[in-house]
Amino acid sequence: MSIKLVHSQEPTGKAGVRQRVRKMVRPDGGLKCPNCGCQTSLTTVNGAFVLKGRKQGGTVIHKDVCSECWRRGIIVSMLPELKPVE
Ligand SMILES: [Zn+2]
């Protein structure tokens, strides 16, 4: 039995696109998923109701998570890690 070294190859297809999108520069202050590079955020609310024509109440279940990852069952926060002010 012998072990061979294999050079890393450029990812092709979906993996290549995903890696390219992840490397793209984020617009200043814009939200971007660190997992897939998607820029669409999602907030889910449970139990909201309409009163006098306006939506009210409800409990926020997920806030500012990546919509694309959420569809795949992964919860990824799109907000950057906030550092405490010193
Ligand atoms: Zn994502």
PDB file of the backbone (N, CA, C, O) and the ligand in Angstrom, with CONECT records:
HET     ZN  A 101       1
ATOM      1  N   MET A   1       0.844  -1.195   0.000  1.00  0.00           N
ATOM      2  CA  MET A   1       0.000   0.000   0.000  1.00  0.00           C
ATOM      3  C   MET A   1       0.880   1.245   0.000  1.00  0.00           C
ATOM      4  O   MET A   1       1.831   1.344   0.775  1.00  0.00           O
ATOM      5  N   SER A   2       0.553   2.192  -0.875  1.00  0.00           N
ATOM      6  CA  SER A   2       1.320   3.442  -0.911  1.00  0.00           C
ATOM      7  C   SER A   2       0.375   4.634  -0.944  1.00  0.00           C
ATOM      8  O   SER A   2      -0.771   4.527  -1.380  1.00  0.00           O
ATOM      9  N   ILE A   3       0.873   5.761  -0.477  1.00  0.00           N
ATOM     10  CA  ILE A   3       0.078   6.992  -0.444  1.00  0.00           C
ATOM     11  C   ILE A   3       0.617   7.943  -1.505  1.00  0.00           C
ATOM     12  O   ILE A   3       1.821   8.190  -1.579  1.00  0.00           O
ATOM     13  N   LYS A   4      -0.288   8.473  -2.325  1.00  0.00           N
ATOM     14  CA  LYS A   4       0.121   9.410  -3.368  1.00  0.00           C
ATOM     15  C   LYS A   4      -0.367  10.803  -3.026  1.00  0.00           C
ATOM     16  O   LYS A   4      -1.449  10.967  -2.462  1.00  0.00           O
ATOM     17  N   LEU A   5       0.427  11.806  -3.365  1.00  0.00           N
ATOM     18  CA  LEU A   5       0.002  13.196  -3.193  1.00  0.00           C
ATOM     19  C   LEU A   5      -0.759  13.629  -4.437  1.00  0.00           C
ATOM     20  O   LEU A   5      -0.306  13.403  -5.559  1.00  0.00           O
ATOM     21  N   VAL A   6      -1.919  14.252  -4.235  1.00  0.00           N
ATOM     22  CA  VAL A   6      -2.725  14.735  -5.355  1.00  0.00           C
ATOM     23  C   VAL A   6      -2.841  16.242  -5.238  1.00  0.00           C
ATOM     24  O   VAL A   6      -3.172  16.758  -4.170  1.00  0.00           O
ATOM     25  N   HIS A   7      -2.571  16.958  -6.329  1.00  0.00           N
ATOM     26  CA  HIS A   7      -2.694  18.414  -6.318  1.00  0.00           C
ATOM     27  C   HIS A   7      -4.161  18.808  -6.211  1.00  0.00           C
ATOM     28  O   HIS A   7      -5.040  18.177  -6.797  1.00  0.00           O
ATOM     29  N   SER A   8      -4.401  19.869  -5.447  1.00  0.00           N
ATOM     30  CA  SER A   8      -5.783  20.323  -5.316  1.00  0.00           C
ATOM     31  C   SER A   8      -6.254  20.890  -6.648  1.00  0.00           C
ATOM     32  O   SER A   8      -5.499  21.544  -7.367  1.00  0.00           O
ATOM     33  N   GLN A   9      -7.526  20.624  -6.960  1.00  0.00           N
ATOM     34  CA  GLN A   9      -8.086  21.093  -8.224  1.00  0.00           C
ATOM     35  C   GLN A   9      -9.088  22.213  -7.961  1.00  0.00           C
ATOM     36  O   GLN A   9      -9.670  22.316  -6.881  1.00  0.00           O
ATOM     37  N   GLU A  10      -9.270  23.046  -8.980  1.00  0.00           N
ATOM     38  CA  GLU A  10     -10.276  24.084  -8.887  1.00  0.00           C
ATOM     39  C   GLU A  10     -11.650  23.422  -8.824  1.00  0.00           C
ATOM     40  O   GLU A  10     -11.931  22.516  -9.608  1.00  0.00           O
ATOM     41  N   PRO A  11     -12.515  23.864  -7.897  1.00  0.00           N
ATOM     42  CA  PRO A  11     -13.848  23.261  -7.828  1.00  0.00           C
ATOM     43  C   PRO A  11     -14.646  23.589  -9.089  1.00  0.00           C
ATOM     44  O   PRO A  11     -14.522  24.678  -9.651  1.00  0.00           O
ATOM     45  N   THR A  12     -15.452  22.651  -9.516  1.00  0.00           N
ATOM     46  CA  THR A  12     -16.249  22.854 -10.728  1.00  0.00           C
ATOM     47  C   THR A  12     -17.730  22.844 -10.367  1.00  0.00           C
ATOM     48  O   THR A  12     -18.112  22.425  -9.274  1.00  0.00           O
ATOM     49  N   GLY A  13     -18.541  23.299 -11.278  1.00  0.00           N
ATOM     50  CA  GLY A  13     -19.989  23.270 -11.114  1.00  0.00           C
ATOM     51  C   GLY A  13     -20.461  24.118  -9.961  1.00  0.00           C
ATOM     52  O   GLY A  13     -20.006  25.245  -9.771  1.00  0.00           O
ATOM     53  N   LYS A  14     -21.393  23.557  -9.182  1.00  0.00           N
ATOM     54  CA  LYS A  14     -22.020  24.301  -8.091  1.00  0.00           C
ATOM     55  C   LYS A  14     -21.008  24.752  -7.056  1.00  0.00           C
ATOM     56  O   LYS A  14     -21.079  25.879  -6.566  1.00  0.00           O
ATOM     57  N   ALA A  15     -20.066  23.879  -6.719  1.00  0.00           N
ATOM     58  CA  ALA A  15     -19.077  24.223  -5.689  1.00  0.00           C
ATOM     59  C   ALA A  15     -18.233  25.409  -6.144  1.00  0.00           C
ATOM     60  O   ALA A  15     -17.888  26.272  -5.337  1.00  0.00           O
ATOM     61  N   GLY A  16     -17.900  25.454  -7.430  1.00  0.00           N
ATOM     62  CA  GLY A  16     -17.122  26.555  -7.964  1.00  0.00           C
ATOM     63  C   GLY A  16     -17.869  27.868  -7.889  1.00  0.00           C
ATOM     64  O   GLY A  16     -17.312  28.894  -7.498  1.00  0.00           O
ATOM     65  N   VAL A  17     -19.144  27.829  -8.269  1.00  0.00           N
ATOM     66  CA  VAL A  17     -19.973  29.046  -8.217  1.00  0.00           C
ATOM     67  C   VAL A  17     -20.089  29.523  -6.782  1.00  0.00           C
ATOM     68  O   VAL A  17     -19.957  30.714  -6.501  1.00  0.00           O
ATOM     69  N   ARG A  18     -20.340  28.576  -5.864  1.00  0.00           N
ATOM     70  CA  ARG A  18     -20.505  28.939  -4.454  1.00  0.00           C
ATOM     71  C   ARG A  18     -19.242  29.598  -3.915  1.00  0.00           C
ATOM     72  O   ARG A  18     -19.313  30.587  -3.186  1.00  0.00           O
ATOM     73  N   GLN A  19     -18.084  29.046  -4.277  1.00  0.00           N
ATOM     74  CA  GLN A  19     -16.822  29.606  -3.787  1.00  0.00           C
ATOM     75  C   GLN A  19     -16.574  30.997  -4.375  1.00  0.00           C
ATOM     76  O   GLN A  19     -16.092  31.894  -3.684  1.00  0.00           O
ATOM     77  N   ARG A  20     -16.911  31.168  -5.667  1.00  0.00           N
ATOM     78  CA  ARG A  20     -16.723  32.473  -6.316  1.00  0.00           C
ATOM     79  C   ARG A  20     -17.620  33.535  -5.675  1.00  0.00           C
ATOM     80  O   ARG A  20     -17.182  34.658  -5.426  1.00  0.00           O
ATOM     81  N   VAL A  21     -18.892  33.166  -5.408  1.00  0.00           N
ATOM     82  CA  VAL A  21     -19.823  34.125  -4.808  1.00  0.00           C
ATOM     83  C   VAL A  21     -19.358  34.504  -3.407  1.00  0.00           C
ATOM     84  O   VAL A  21     -19.462  35.662  -3.002  1.00  0.00           O
ATOM     85  N   ARG A  22     -18.837  33.504  -2.656  1.00  0.00           N
ATOM     86  CA  ARG A  22     -18.374  33.772  -1.292  1.00  0.00           C
ATOM     87  C   ARG A  22     -17.202  34.752  -1.279  1.00  0.00           C
ATOM     88  O   ARG A  22     -17.046  35.544  -0.350  1.00  0.00           O
ATOM     89  N   LYS A  23     -16.375  34.679  -2.340  1.00  0.00           N
ATOM     90  CA  LYS A  23     -15.192  35.547  -2.391  1.00  0.00           C
ATOM     91  C   LYS A  23     -15.534  36.969  -2.816  1.00  0.00           C
ATOM     92  O   LYS A  23     -14.738  37.884  -2.600  1.00  0.00           O
ATOM     93  N   MET A  24     -16.729  37.175  -3.429  1.00  0.00           N
ATOM     94  CA  MET A  24     -17.095  38.506  -3.917  1.00  0.00           C
ATOM     95  C   MET A  24     -17.129  39.504  -2.773  1.00  0.00           C
ATOM     96  O   MET A  24     -17.489  39.165  -1.645  1.00  0.00           O
ATOM     97  N   VAL A  25     -16.748  40.740  -3.076  1.00  0.00           N
ATOM     98  CA  VAL A  25     -16.687  41.766  -2.046  1.00  0.00           C
ATOM     99  C   VAL A  25     -18.093  42.162  -1.630  1.00  0.00           C
ATOM    100  O   VAL A  25     -18.958  42.402  -2.472  1.00  0.00           O
ATOM    101  N   ARG A  26     -18.309  42.228  -0.341  1.00  0.00           N
ATOM    102  CA  ARG A  26     -19.612  42.612   0.195  1.00  0.00           C
ATOM    103  C   ARG A  26     -19.780  44.116   0.077  1.00  0.00           C
ATOM    104  O   ARG A  26     -18.847  44.853   0.395  1.00  0.00           O
ATOM    105  N   PRO A  27     -20.954  44.612  -0.376  1.00  0.00           N
ATOM    106  CA  PRO A  27     -21.166  46.049  -0.404  1.00  0.00           C
ATOM    107  C   PRO A  27     -21.055  46.622   1.005  1.00  0.00           C
ATOM    108  O   PRO A  27     -21.422  45.962   1.978  1.00  0.00           O
ATOM    109  N   ASP A  28     -20.554  47.838   1.111  1.00  0.00           N
ATOM    110  CA  ASP A  28     -20.287  48.442   2.410  1.00  0.00           C
ATOM    111  C   ASP A  28     -21.530  48.412   3.296  1.00  0.00           C
ATOM    112  O   ASP A  28     -22.551  49.012   2.958  1.00  0.00           O
ATOM    113  N   GLY A  29     -21.447  47.731   4.404  1.00  0.00           N
ATOM    114  CA  GLY A  29     -22.567  47.644   5.331  1.00  0.00           C
ATOM    115  C   GLY A  29     -23.619  46.627   4.955  1.00  0.00           C
ATOM    116  O   GLY A  29     -24.565  46.417   5.714  1.00  0.00           O
ATOM    117  N   GLY A  30     -23.484  45.991   3.811  1.00  0.00           N
ATOM    118  CA  GLY A  30     -24.492  45.033   3.357  1.00  0.00           C
ATOM    119  C   GLY A  30     -24.367  43.707   4.077  1.00  0.00           C
ATOM    120  O   GLY A  30     -23.284  43.317   4.515  1.00  0.00           O
ATOM    121  N   LEU A  31     -25.504  43.014   4.192  1.00  0.00           N
ATOM    122  CA  LEU A  31     -25.490  41.702   4.821  1.00  0.00           C
ATOM    123  C   LEU A  31     -25.135  40.645   3.772  1.00  0.00           C
ATOM    124  O   LEU A  31     -25.597  40.704   2.633  1.00  0.00           O
ATOM    125  N   LYS A  32     -24.318  39.690   4.173  1.00  0.00           N
ATOM    126  CA  LYS A  32     -23.936  38.614   3.271  1.00  0.00           C
ATOM    127  C   LYS A  32     -23.731  37.351   4.092  1.00  0.00           C
ATOM    128  O   LYS A  32     -23.087  37.376   5.141  1.00  0.00           O
ATOM    129  N   CYS A  33     -24.279  36.257   3.610  1.00  0.00           N
ATOM    130  CA  CYS A  33     -24.172  34.996   4.341  1.00  0.00           C
ATOM    131  C   CYS A  33     -22.729  34.497   4.303  1.00  0.00           C
ATOM    132  O   CYS A  33     -22.144  34.392   3.226  1.00  0.00           O
ATOM    133  N   PRO A  34     -22.149  34.188   5.462  1.00  0.00           N
ATOM    134  CA  PRO A  34     -20.787  33.666   5.463  1.00  0.00           C
ATOM    135  C   PRO A  34     -20.700  32.233   4.953  1.00  0.00           C
ATOM    136  O   PRO A  34     -19.614  31.738   4.650  1.00  0.00           O
ATOM    137  N   ASN A  35     -21.853  31.571   4.860  1.00  0.00           N
ATOM    138  CA  ASN A  35     -21.863  30.165   4.436  1.00  0.00           C
ATOM    139  C   ASN A  35     -21.978  30.026   2.928  1.00  0.00           C
ATOM    140  O   ASN A  35     -21.209  29.285   2.316  1.00  0.00           O
ATOM    141  N   CYS A  36     -22.949  30.745   2.304  1.00  0.00           N
ATOM    142  CA  CYS A  36     -23.198  30.547   0.879  1.00  0.00           C
ATOM    143  C   CYS A  36     -23.016  31.816   0.052  1.00  0.00           C
ATOM    144  O   CYS A  36     -22.963  31.734  -1.175  1.00  0.00           O
ATOM    145  N   GLY A  37     -22.920  32.993   0.686  1.00  0.00           N
ATOM    146  CA  GLY A  37     -22.722  34.228  -0.057  1.00  0.00           C
ATOM    147  C   GLY A  37     -24.007  34.911  -0.463  1.00  0.00           C
ATOM    148  O   GLY A  37     -23.960  35.950  -1.121  1.00  0.00           O
ATOM    149  N   CYS A  38     -25.158  34.366  -0.096  1.00  0.00           N
ATOM    150  CA  CYS A  38     -26.456  34.950  -0.431  1.00  0.00           C
ATOM    151  C   CYS A  38     -26.630  36.285   0.294  1.00  0.00           C
ATOM    152  O   CYS A  38     -26.103  36.470   1.391  1.00  0.00           O
ATOM    153  N   GLN A  39     -27.368  37.214  -0.319  1.00  0.00           N
ATOM    154  CA  GLN A  39     -27.573  38.524   0.301  1.00  0.00           C
ATOM    155  C   GLN A  39     -29.017  38.739   0.720  1.00  0.00           C
ATOM    156  O   GLN A  39     -29.394  39.859   1.065  1.00  0.00           O
ATOM    157  N   THR A  40     -29.839  37.686   0.699  1.00  0.00           N
ATOM    158  CA  THR A  40     -31.240  37.793   1.089  1.00  0.00           C
ATOM    159  C   THR A  40     -31.397  37.333   2.532  1.00  0.00           C
ATOM    160  O   THR A  40     -31.060  36.199   2.872  1.00  0.00           O
ATOM    161  N   SER A  41     -31.921  38.236   3.388  1.00  0.00           N
ATOM    162  CA  SER A  41     -32.103  37.866   4.791  1.00  0.00           C
ATOM    163  C   SER A  41     -33.567  37.533   5.036  1.00  0.00           C
ATOM    164  O   SER A  41     -34.449  37.897   4.259  1.00  0.00           O
ATOM    165  N   LEU A  42     -33.797  36.831   6.136  1.00  0.00           N
ATOM    166  CA  LEU A  42     -35.134  36.316   6.430  1.00  0.00           C
ATOM    167  C   LEU A  42     -35.413  36.485   7.916  1.00  0.00           C
ATOM    168  O   LEU A  42     -34.548  36.226   8.753  1.00  0.00           O
ATOM    169  N   THR A  43     -36.627  36.920   8.237  1.00  0.00           N
ATOM    170  CA  THR A  43     -37.070  36.985   9.627  1.00  0.00           C
ATOM    171  C   THR A  43     -38.405  36.265   9.713  1.00  0.00           C
ATOM    172  O   THR A  43     -39.324  36.586   8.960  1.00  0.00           O
ATOM    173  N   THR A  44     -38.531  35.300  10.612  1.00  0.00           N
ATOM    174  CA  THR A  44     -39.780  34.566  10.752  1.00  0.00           C
ATOM    175  C   THR A  44     -40.448  34.965  12.058  1.00  0.00           C
ATOM    176  O   THR A  44     -39.799  35.083  13.098  1.00  0.00           O
ATOM    177  N   VAL A  45     -41.768  35.173  11.983  1.00  0.00           N
ATOM    178  CA  VAL A  45     -42.555  35.605  13.134  1.00  0.00           C
ATOM    179  C   VAL A  45     -43.705  34.632  13.322  1.00  0.00           C
ATOM    180  O   VAL A  45     -44.401  34.284  12.368  1.00  0.00           O
ATOM    181  N   ASN A  46     -43.895  34.202  14.546  1.00  0.00           N
ATOM    182  CA  ASN A  46     -44.987  33.281  14.861  1.00  0.00           C
ATOM    183  C   ASN A  46     -46.091  34.024  15.603  1.00  0.00           C
ATOM    184  O   ASN A  46     -45.818  34.769  16.544  1.00  0.00           O
ATOM    185  N   GLY A  47     -47.320  33.825  15.184  1.00  0.00           N
ATOM    186  CA  GLY A  47     -48.469  34.331  15.925  1.00  0.00           C
ATOM    187  C   GLY A  47     -48.807  35.792  15.700  1.00  0.00           C
ATOM    188  O   GLY A  47     -49.452  36.399  16.555  1.00  0.00           O
ATOM    189  N   ALA A  48     -48.401  36.379  14.593  1.00  0.00           N
ATOM    190  CA  ALA A  48     -48.769  37.770  14.323  1.00  0.00           C
ATOM    191  C   ALA A  48     -50.247  37.828  13.917  1.00  0.00           C
ATOM    192  O   ALA A  48     -50.788  36.854  13.393  1.00  0.00           O
ATOM    193  N   PHE A  49     -50.892  38.961  14.160  1.00  0.00           N
ATOM    194  CA  PHE A  49     -52.283  39.103  13.772  1.00  0.00           C
ATOM    195  C   PHE A  49     -52.532  40.505  13.234  1.00  0.00           C
ATOM    196  O   PHE A  49     -51.735  41.418  13.451  1.00  0.00           O
ATOM    197  N   VAL A  50     -53.657  40.663  12.526  1.00  0.00           N
ATOM    198  CA  VAL A  50     -54.007  41.945  11.929  1.00  0.00           C
ATOM    199  C   VAL A  50     -55.087  42.599  12.775  1.00  0.00           C
ATOM    200  O   VAL A  50     -56.146  42.016  13.003  1.00  0.00           O
ATOM    201  N   LEU A  51     -54.815  43.811  13.238  1.00  0.00           N
ATOM    202  CA  LEU A  51     -55.763  44.549  14.051  1.00  0.00           C
ATOM    203  C   LEU A  51     -55.898  45.954  13.468  1.00  0.00           C
ATOM    204  O   LEU A  51     -54.910  46.682  13.370  1.00  0.00           O
ATOM    205  N   LYS A  52     -57.102  46.334  13.087  1.00  0.00           N
ATOM    206  CA  LYS A  52     -57.383  47.621  12.446  1.00  0.00           C
ATOM    207  C   LYS A  52     -56.501  47.842  11.215  1.00  0.00           C
ATOM    208  O   LYS A  52     -56.006  48.943  10.974  1.00  0.00           O
ATOM    209  N   GLY A  53     -56.320  46.785  10.457  1.00  0.00           N
ATOM    210  CA  GLY A  53     -55.580  46.891   9.201  1.00  0.00           C
ATOM    211  C   GLY A  53     -54.074  46.898   9.339  1.00  0.00           C
ATOM    212  O   GLY A  53     -53.367  47.085   8.349  1.00  0.00           O
ATOM    213  N   ARG A  54     -53.564  46.698  10.545  1.00  0.00           N
ATOM    214  CA  ARG A  54     -52.103  46.698  10.723  1.00  0.00           C
ATOM    215  C   ARG A  54     -51.659  45.389  11.372  1.00  0.00           C
ATOM    216  O   ARG A  54     -52.338  44.835  12.237  1.00  0.00           O
ATOM    217  N   LYS A  55     -50.514  44.924  10.931  1.00  0.00           N
ATOM    218  CA  LYS A  55     -49.962  43.696  11.507  1.00  0.00           C
ATOM    219  C   LYS A  55     -49.379  44.003  12.872  1.00  0.00           C
ATOM    220  O   LYS A  55     -48.636  44.969  13.048  1.00  0.00           O
ATOM    221  N   GLN A  56     -49.734  43.153  13.847  1.00  0.00           N
ATOM    222  CA  GLN A  56     -49.238  43.400  15.201  1.00  0.00           C
ATOM    223  C   GLN A  56     -48.829  42.103  15.873  1.00  0.00           C
ATOM    224  O   GLN A  56     -49.240  41.014  15.473  1.00  0.00           O
ATOM    225  N   GLY A  57     -48.013  42.248  16.900  1.00  0.00           N
ATOM    226  CA  GLY A  57     -47.662  41.131  17.778  1.00  0.00           C
ATOM    227  C   GLY A  57     -46.825  40.064  17.105  1.00  0.00           C
ATOM    228  O   GLY A  57     -46.218  40.285  16.057  1.00  0.00           O
ATOM    229  N   GLY A  58     -46.808  38.922  17.724  1.00  0.00           N
ATOM    230  CA  GLY A  58     -46.034  37.805  17.207  1.00  0.00           C
ATOM    231  C   GLY A  58     -44.680  37.687  17.879  1.00  0.00           C
ATOM    232  O   GLY A  58     -44.134  38.654  18.410  1.00  0.00           O
ATOM    233  N   THR A  59     -44.169  36.495  17.839  1.00  0.00           N
ATOM    234  CA  THR A  59     -42.862  36.216  18.421  1.00  0.00           C
ATOM    235  C   THR A  59     -41.868  35.968  17.300  1.00  0.00           C
ATOM    236  O   THR A  59     -42.101  35.139  16.421  1.00  0.00           O
ATOM    237  N   VAL A  60     -40.762  36.691  17.338  1.00  0.00           N
ATOM    238  CA  VAL A  60     -39.722  36.505  16.326  1.00  0.00           C
ATOM    239  C   VAL A  60     -39.003  35.187  16.602  1.00  0.00           C
ATOM    240  O   VAL A  60     -38.426  34.992  17.672  1.00  0.00           O
ATOM    241  N   ILE A  61     -39.047  34.289  15.624  1.00  0.00           N
ATOM    242  CA  ILE A  61     -38.386  32.986  15.765  1.00  0.00           C
ATOM    243  C   ILE A  61     -36.953  33.065  15.250  1.00  0.00           C
ATOM    244  O   ILE A  61     -36.010  32.730  15.968  1.00  0.00           O
ATOM    245  N   HIS A  62     -36.793  33.508  14.007  1.00  0.00           N
ATOM    246  CA  HIS A  62     -35.459  33.696  13.431  1.00  0.00           C
ATOM    247  C   HIS A  62     -35.375  35.128  12.939  1.00  0.00           C
ATOM    248  O   HIS A  62     -36.309  35.623  12.308  1.00  0.00           O
ATOM    249  N   LYS A  63     -34.269  35.798  13.222  1.00  0.00           N
ATOM    250  CA  LYS A  63     -34.110  37.177  12.767  1.00  0.00           C
ATOM    251  C   LYS A  63     -32.824  37.310  11.957  1.00  0.00           C
ATOM    252  O   LYS A  63     -31.752  36.901  12.403  1.00  0.00           O
ATOM    253  N   ASP A  64     -32.942  37.888  10.762  1.00  0.00           N
ATOM    254  CA  ASP A  64     -31.804  38.148   9.880  1.00  0.00           C
ATOM    255  C   ASP A  64     -30.954  36.909   9.646  1.00  0.00           C
ATOM    256  O   ASP A  64     -29.731  36.939   9.785  1.00  0.00           O
ATOM    257  N   VAL A  65     -31.626  35.814   9.287  1.00  0.00           N
ATOM    258  CA  VAL A  65     -30.877  34.612   8.907  1.00  0.00           C
ATOM    259  C   VAL A  65     -30.873  34.518   7.381  1.00  0.00           C
ATOM    260  O   VAL A  65     -31.704  35.136   6.715  1.00  0.00           O
ATOM    261  N   CYS A  66     -29.947  33.753   6.837  1.00  0.00           N
ATOM    262  CA  CYS A  66     -29.831  33.590   5.388  1.00  0.00           C
ATOM    263  C   CYS A  66     -31.022  32.790   4.866  1.00  0.00           C
ATOM    264  O   CYS A  66     -31.314  31.708   5.375  1.00  0.00           O
ATOM    265  N   SER A  67     -31.720  33.324   3.840  1.00  0.00           N
ATOM    266  CA  SER A  67     -32.921  32.656   3.335  1.00  0.00           C
ATOM    267  C   SER A  67     -32.562  31.384   2.570  1.00  0.00           C
ATOM    268  O   SER A  67     -33.277  30.385   2.647  1.00  0.00           O
ATOM    269  N   GLU A  68     -31.465  31.425   1.840  1.00  0.00           N
ATOM    270  CA  GLU A  68     -31.078  30.258   1.029  1.00  0.00           C
ATOM    271  C   GLU A  68     -30.666  29.089   1.925  1.00  0.00           C
ATOM    272  O   GLU A  68     -31.044  27.945   1.674  1.00  0.00           O
ATOM    273  N   CYS A  69     -29.887  29.384   2.974  1.00  0.00           N
ATOM    274  CA  CYS A  69     -29.476  28.323   3.907  1.00  0.00           C
ATOM    275  C   CYS A  69     -30.688  27.831   4.695  1.00  0.00           C
ATOM    276  O   CYS A  69     -30.784  26.640   4.994  1.00  0.00           O
ATOM    277  N   TRP A  70     -31.617  28.730   5.038  1.00  0.00           N
ATOM    278  CA  TRP A  70     -32.806  28.360   5.804  1.00  0.00           C
ATOM    279  C   TRP A  70     -33.644  27.351   5.026  1.00  0.00           C
ATOM    280  O   TRP A  70     -34.212  26.422   5.600  1.00  0.00           O
ATOM    281  N   ARG A  71     -33.711  27.550   3.694  1.00  0.00           N
ATOM    282  CA  ARG A  71     -34.446  26.606   2.848  1.00  0.00           C
ATOM    283  C   ARG A  71     -33.829  25.219   2.893  1.00  0.00           C
ATOM    284  O   ARG A  71     -34.519  24.213   2.726  1.00  0.00           O
ATOM    285  N   ARG A  72     -32.511  25.177   3.121  1.00  0.00           N
ATOM    286  CA  ARG A  72     -31.823  23.884   3.190  1.00  0.00           C
ATOM    287  C   ARG A  72     -31.771  23.345   4.622  1.00  0.00           C
ATOM    288  O   ARG A  72     -31.170  22.299   4.865  1.00  0.00           O
ATOM    289  N   GLY A  73     -32.390  24.045   5.566  1.00  0.00           N
ATOM    290  CA  GLY A  73     -32.441  23.555   6.939  1.00  0.00           C
ATOM    291  C   GLY A  73     -31.283  23.994   7.802  1.00  0.00           C
ATOM    292  O   GLY A  73     -31.085  23.464   8.895  1.00  0.00           O
ATOM    293  N   ILE A  74     -30.500  24.973   7.316  1.00  0.00           N
ATOM    294  CA  ILE A  74     -29.359  25.463   8.091  1.00  0.00           C
ATOM    295  C   ILE A  74     -29.690  26.875   8.562  1.00  0.00           C
ATOM    296  O   ILE A  74     -30.121  27.704   7.761  1.00  0.00           O
ATOM    297  N   ILE A  75     -29.496  27.163   9.842  1.00  0.00           N
ATOM    298  CA  ILE A  75     -29.749  28.506  10.370  1.00  0.00           C
ATOM    299  C   ILE A  75     -28.414  29.232  10.470  1.00  0.00           C
ATOM    300  O   ILE A  75     -27.578  28.892  11.308  1.00  0.00           O
ATOM    301  N   VAL A  76     -28.214  30.244   9.606  1.00  0.00           N
ATOM    302  CA  VAL A  76     -26.974  31.012   9.595  1.00  0.00           C
ATOM    303  C   VAL A  76     -27.319  32.477   9.776  1.00  0.00           C
ATOM    304  O   VAL A  76     -28.031  33.055   8.955  1.00  0.00           O
ATOM    305  N   SER A  77     -26.816  33.087  10.852  1.00  0.00           N
ATOM    306  CA  SER A  77     -27.059  34.510  11.078  1.00  0.00           C
ATOM    307  C   SER A  77     -26.224  35.318  10.096  1.00  0.00           C
ATOM    308  O   SER A  77     -25.048  35.026   9.880  1.00  0.00           O
ATOM    309  N   MET A  78     -26.855  36.362   9.490  1.00  0.00           N
ATOM    310  CA  MET A  78     -26.139  37.184   8.525  1.00  0.00           C
ATOM    311  C   MET A  78     -25.532  38.405   9.168  1.00  0.00           C
ATOM    312  O   MET A  78     -24.758  39.118   8.530  1.00  0.00           O
ATOM    313  N   LEU A  79     -25.868  38.667  10.430  1.00  0.00           N
ATOM    314  CA  LEU A  79     -25.282  39.815  11.098  1.00  0.00           C
ATOM    315  C   LEU A  79     -23.853  39.488  11.495  1.00  0.00           C
ATOM    316  O   LEU A  79     -23.584  38.389  11.980  1.00  0.00           O
ATOM    317  N   PRO A  80     -22.931  40.424  11.299  1.00  0.00           N
ATOM    318  CA  PRO A  80     -21.551  40.165  11.711  1.00  0.00           C
ATOM    319  C   PRO A  80     -21.466  40.111  13.225  1.00  0.00           C
ATOM    320  O   PRO A  80     -22.308  40.670  13.926  1.00  0.00           O
ATOM    321  N   GLU A  81     -20.453  39.441  13.714  1.00  0.00           N
ATOM    322  CA  GLU A  81     -20.253  39.361  15.164  1.00  0.00           C
ATOM    323  C   GLU A  81     -19.971  40.770  15.684  1.00  0.00           C
ATOM    324  O   GLU A  81     -19.029  41.431  15.246  1.00  0.00           O
ATOM    325  N   LEU A  82     -20.797  41.213  16.620  1.00  0.00           N
ATOM    326  CA  LEU A  82     -20.617  42.558  17.166  1.00  0.00           C
ATOM    327  C   LEU A  82     -19.617  42.516  18.306  1.00  0.00           C
ATOM    328  O   LEU A  82     -19.679  41.647  19.175  1.00  0.00           O
ATOM    329  N   LYS A  83     -18.694  43.470  18.289  1.00  0.00           N
ATOM    330  CA  LYS A  83     -17.689  43.537  19.347  1.00  0.00           C
ATOM    331  C   LYS A  83     -18.097  44.573  20.360  1.00  0.00           C
ATOM    332  O   LYS A  83     -18.617  45.623  19.983  1.00  0.00           O
ATOM    333  N   PRO A  84     -17.876  44.312  21.657  1.00  0.00           N
ATOM    334  CA  PRO A  84     -18.241  45.294  22.666  1.00  0.00           C
ATOM    335  C   PRO A  84     -17.384  46.553  22.545  1.00  0.00           C
ATOM    336  O   PRO A  84     -16.198  46.488  22.220  1.00  0.00           O
ATOM    337  N   VAL A  85     -18.016  47.712  22.817  1.00  0.00           N
ATOM    338  CA  VAL A  85     -17.295  48.995  22.745  1.00  0.00           C
ATOM    339  C   VAL A  85     -16.402  49.122  23.974  1.00  0.00           C
ATOM    340  O   VAL A  85     -16.851  48.908  25.100  1.00  0.00           O
ATOM    341  N   GLU A  86     -15.148  49.468  23.755  1.00  0.00           N
ATOM    342  CA  GLU A  86     -14.226  49.592  24.896  1.00  0.00           C
ATOM    343  C   GLU A  86     -14.013  51.043  25.254  1.00  0.00           C
ATOM    344  O   GLU A  86     -13.269  51.345  26.187  1.00  0.00           O
TER     345      GLU A  86
HETATM  346 ZN    ZN A 101     -26.482  31.196   3.249  1.00  0.00          ZN2+
END
